[in-house]
Amino acid sequence: MKKAVFYHAGCPVCVQAEDTVAKSLDAGRFDVEFVHLGEERSRIDEAEKLGVESVPALVIDGQPFHINFGASMKDVRG
């Protein structure tokens, strides 16, 4: 099973993307974790090390995929 992590900041774009990802990824093929970086600020460094430059972003097996553009990681850090 592939590991997928969806990083977001809770903005409207992120919430809509989270809903779409949750409905679209096959639960039998992907172990999906949703990480709200506004609530789990300790994971911002983790996301950046994986190559996340903006949120929302989906990381599958270490490969980041940026979805739209909600906020830069600089904005997330505040």
N, C-alpha and C positions, 0 to 999 in steps of 0.2 A: 504494500500500500504506500502510495506517495504521500509525503508530508506537504501540506499547503498552509501558509500563514497569511492571513489577510490583515494588514495593518491599516488603521484609519484613525481619524481624529474626532469623529463624531459629528462632522459637519453634514448638511443635507446631501451633498454629493456622495460623501462616504457612506451614509446610511443607505442610500439608494443602491450604491454599488455592493454593499454588504448583503443586502436582500437578494440582489441578482446573483451574486456568487453563491450564496447559500442554496438558492433554488437550482443553480445550474451545474454545480460540481457533483459528480456521481459519488455518493457516500461509500460505495463499495470499492472505489478506486482511490479516493483521497481521504486522508485524515486531516480535516480542516480545523484550524484554530483561528478565532477572531480576536484581534488585539486592538483595543481602544487605547491609543497612546496618550490621550488626555487623562485617562484613568490609571494607566500602567506606565507612568513616565519612566520607570526604571528600565523599560525595554526599548527606549529610543536608541540607545547605543547599539543594541542588537540589530535593530532594523537598518540603521545606517551601515553597519558592518556587512550586512547582506546586500547592500547596494541600493536600498530604498532612498530615493532622492525627494519624493513627494508622496503624499497620500491622497486618495487611497491607492494601495499597491498590494499585489498578491505575489507571494514568493512561493514557488513550487520547486522543491528539491534544490534550494539555494539560488534559483534564478528569479530575479525580480521582474515583475510585469506591472508597469504603471498604468493606472486606469484613470483617464481624464486628468484633471489637475485641480485638486481641492486645496492643498496647502503644501508649501515646501517644508522640508524637515527643519529649516531655520525657524519658520513660523511655528511649527509644532513645539520646538524647544522653548519658544517664547522668550 
